[in-house]
Amino acid sequence: MALNMFDYRVKKYIGAYAAAVNGVDILVFTGQYWGIDVDKEKNSGLRGKEAVISSGNFRVTVMVVPTNEELVSVQDAVGIPWGNKK
């Protein structure tokens, strides 16, 4: 039930944003995708690689883009001035 609710909400927000900006050219997720036609062969063995994985049956392009959110968070935190430096 929880996964069905999550799936529904993701679709709802994507649809709302697509309507607000008058369509979608590319849809990119980091980590997972929901309800989009993906070519399983193109998606096979892509760990750590950037690629287009959509099947071509839809107007929306689906991509895999590897990210490292943890590294970016640490790099941002290092740049924060902590306390008074005198």
N, C-alpha and C positions, 0 to 999 in steps of 0.2 A: 504494500500500500504506500509506504513512504517513497519508494522509487518511482511509483506511478505519479505521485504528487509532484516530485521533483521534476520528472519528465514533462509533466503538464506545465509547470511554472516556467521552465526553460523555454518551451515552445511559445508560451504566452508572451514572454518578454521579447523574444526574438521577433515574433510577429508584430508586437507593438512598436519596437524600434524600426523595423522594416517599413511599417506603415508611416511612421513619423518622418522618415527620410526619403520616402517615395521609392522604396525598393532596396535591393541588396545586390552588390556586385561580388563581394567576397565575404565569406563567413569563416572566421578563424577561432578555434578553440585550443586552449592549451590543456592537454590531458585527456579530454573526452569529447565525444560528439553525441547528439541525440536526434533521431528522426530525420536524418539526412541521407540521401542515397550515396553510399561510399563504395568505390570499387575495391573489393577485398584483396585483389591481386596487387593493386597499387599500394594498398595500406600494409601489405605484408613486409615484415623485416625492416621497418623504418625507424626503429628506436634510435633517437638522437639525430635524425636527419630531417631536413625540411623538404616537403613535397606536396604537390596537388594530388588529392586522393579521391576527388569527386568522380562519379561514373560518367558524367557527360550527359545524363538524361535530364538534368535540371539546369536552370539558369544560374543558380548559385554555385560558386566555386568553393570547394571545401579543401582546406590545407592542413597539414601537420606542421607546426612550428615548434621546435624544441625550445624550452625555456629553462631558466634556472632562477626561479623567484627567490629562493633562499639566498643565493649569492648577491642578487640585486638588493635585497633587504639589508644584508650585512654591509654592503658598500654604501648604501644610503645612511645607515646608522653610524658608520665611521665618520661621515661628514658632518654629523650633528655636533655642535659645540656643547659639551657636557659641563655644567657648572661654570664657575668663574675662573678663568685662566688669567693669572696675574704674573 
